[in-house]
Amino acid sequence: MHHHTQALAIAERVAAELAPGTLGIGLFGSVAAGTDHPQSDIDLFLVVDTGAGTEVRQVEGRMVTLSRKTRDDLEGGLAHPWEAVTAVGAWRRARILHDPDGRMAALQARARAWTWEAIGPEADRWAARELVGLAEEVHKIHGMLVLDRPRAAAANRAVLVLQLGYALAVSGRLTCESENDLWDAVADAEGPDWAAAWDAAAGILPADHETGCRAALALYRHAAGRLTPHLDAGERAVVDTAGALAA
């Protein structure tokens, strides 16, 4: 595991260099969890008052991603459903490298005690709104297939493949240590029909373009069946229309 030892050493050295200009630094992702491979990037979160953003560096042949976030940004990871799916698990496995006022340790403690009950109603509403918003992609896929515009249909299909996974993860109250784990977690939770359709839509299984697009539409119908109880009457009309097109 030389690559892991090297990654930890790089993370600690970069953190020590950047510490004077930050309010805290944490190592996240696969390196923090010990599941990294030689090409894994080294994810460092830097707590700052201003100047949030992302910077990527190359250090000793390894990619180091520096995500500068404010305290509000970090708090949001435990408060917003779409972030909590991966943020909670990431915080639980994070290695805190610089924490002068103890705020990062406090956030990690909150993540380890966190449950979906804290934001349950908001989580269901977010997932429902996401489904409604994605109805547009269903209309676009249907239209682009009719117009024989395969690239546009493929782009809309990709949107469904990725974003429906997050909606069902929130609805299913899943948490993952990283986005890399999300797709398998959703497939395991939703069962073989979802998994087969996702694999075809994402290109894992051999399928022609139209079959892949129809698999993405099947994902929408599956998600609609799961999220219908959280839709109001107006939202239900939008989703039902999209579902009819998807069928």
Steps between C-alpha positions, in 0.01 A plus 500: 500500500787738418263724305280545809794588723621745238154659471473549875844658513413739216171593668669577831774705337261705285272553802793624710594749227144632464398494867594863585246634249211274596257437785529123464612225262362150459599206281195339339427233243670172426838601640340582836309171492802295396329374184702703249682368196819646348303739277261624771504873557575636845194696622571782747222723632620841617273707723521869405313821580498611135625380166315171473585296193698205369864477398680198360875449542748236392730397785758223455298356215176495703197718440405704805154661504466798733135584571475831683170524685350738751362373828148547361595281201616223731191528719288470187641156433302369797192714437429463127365163381693494173827561684433279801499184283879515469601769752392309811702191411798709393501692829483179700821370338683833468844558651524842664842652436457855632225610738607786728153579638355147499225577249594221264505247782155623604368457145644150481330411828171630361546294183562185701178556695300623198188321375257574217230584754667838543392606148245233408211716372736729310670195350174362361399836357838549337487157337146571374602838354799335333270246334274780375794694360631193320170459315645745247777252419239234426329733252835584343606138458165414344520798264863444402430136417211606277717765332793257462741717700700234684758725666237720661305192613818349644573818698151505651525128573823562694327764711231250603755227574695723738238717666234235560759310703526788745122537526459132589796508738332782692161330489656171612695673781836381373840637598826418323861581570541643149316539172695200372295283737164662422407311184552154648317602818196618305503188282511277806217695666272520196542145376576316176255686272657836586853356478441346156344819362776718647771275356340517155442876517853568628665278238623221725287243318525478120201682356430712194431869543121481498500209746721700734267800478197285573683353797548855634126560456436179694710646783270801506190282524662303782586816691150640444351190656718547807449875542132540413388522867703820541351685200224757521219504240676737260825307520319173449353628172849588372645165602204302362537669161873425493433145611257449212766619255759278667276199452 
